[in-house]
Amino acid sequence: MTYQAPAETRVGHIHLKVTDLERSIAFYRDVLGFDVKLRYGSQAAFLAAGDYHHHIGLNTWHSAGRDPVKRDAAGMYHVAFVYPDRKALGLAVGNAIDNGVNVYGAADHGVSEAVYFDDPDGNGIELYWDRDPSLWERDADENAQMINAPLDVAALVEEARAAS
């Protein structure tokens, strides 16, 4: 029998090698809104939303002053942060744009809406929200049918700000 991870398994955190710790802390704290929970001097920091111990680990142990991630190299494609609803996503994306983030992609996947950009080291970031599963299109075998339709980022942000 092939091992299968329990359905309750989830990603607890990401831990990224970064080139400049202070710059990365500023990005994840000020642009994405995570709180610094713990610092290990000038070499590492741990950030989270709410009272979780950490969603993001940052360190310069092997990467201080090195080149940023190359888009065409093997490694993590992106990390995805899920927001509780469309309004929360729009507010987060609006804050990122206000802080000079270059959004290079956005899509309505049918099951979710997502916006894509990079952190200061070139690590891919996805911000998204999931629609209620009762709204997902499904095939004859009840598998969710994902799409890749355009998403109007300006309208997403404007709608969220109007509802605040």
C-alpha positions, -999 to +999 in steps of 0.1 A: +000+000+000+012+035-008+015+059+021-010+088+020-006+119+041-036+125+065-062+149+050-056+172+080-019+177+070-011+214+063+019+236+056+030+251+089+055+277+076+080+286+050+116+293+057+135+314+032+171+322+026+173+359+020+202+383+011+193+412+034+174+404+066+163+439+074+149+445+039+131+412+040+117+418+074+104+452+062+088+436+032+070+408+051+061+431+080+052+464+062+040+452+028+023+419+037+014+427+073+030+399+092+042+405+128+078+398+139+075+371+165+112+364+172+146+375+161+179+357+162+202+387+162+211+399+127+208+366+110+172+353+113+137+364+121+103+347+124+070+363+114+033+354+117-002+366+114-022+364+146-009+343+175+007+315+155+044+310+164+056+317+128+043+314+092+076+328+077+112+322+087+139+344+072+176+338+075+209+349+060+230+319+073+241+309+038+228+338+017+238+372+031+249+395+003+244+368-024+225+371-057+187+370-056+168+339-068+169+334-105+136+328-121+149+301-144+166+281-117+152+251-098+136+259-065+104+272-050+080+286-076+060+306-051+046+306-017+008+312-014-009+331+014-046+325+016-069+353+028-103+347+045-123+365+018-122+387-013-122+419+006-092+409+027-073+399-005-081+432-021-069+452+009-036+432+010-030+435-027-038+473-025-012+477+003+014+458-017+008+480-048+009+511-026+043+500-014+057+497-049+053+460-055+052+450-092+022+427-097+031+405-127+001+382-127-034+377-116-060+351-123-095+338-115-090+301-111-127+293-106-120+279-071-100+310-061-087+344-072-050+350-070-024+378-075+013+372-081+045+392-075+080+387-060+096+395-027+128+415-027+149+384-033+129+372-062+109+346-043+074+342-059+045+353-038+008+344-044-019+361-024-054+345-029-087+336-014-107+304-019-143+305-030-167+283-010-164+247-024-201+247-030-195+272-058-168+253-076-174+238-110-170+201-110-165+173-135-185+141-137-162+126-110-168+156-087-132+169-092-129+206-090-124+222-124-099+250-123-096+277-149-071+305-157-093+335-165-082+371-162-086+389-129-090+427-128-066+437-100-076+474-100-113+464-095-104+439-068-086+466-048-112+493-055-140+470-044-122+461-012-114+497-003-150+508-010-163+481+014-140+492+042 
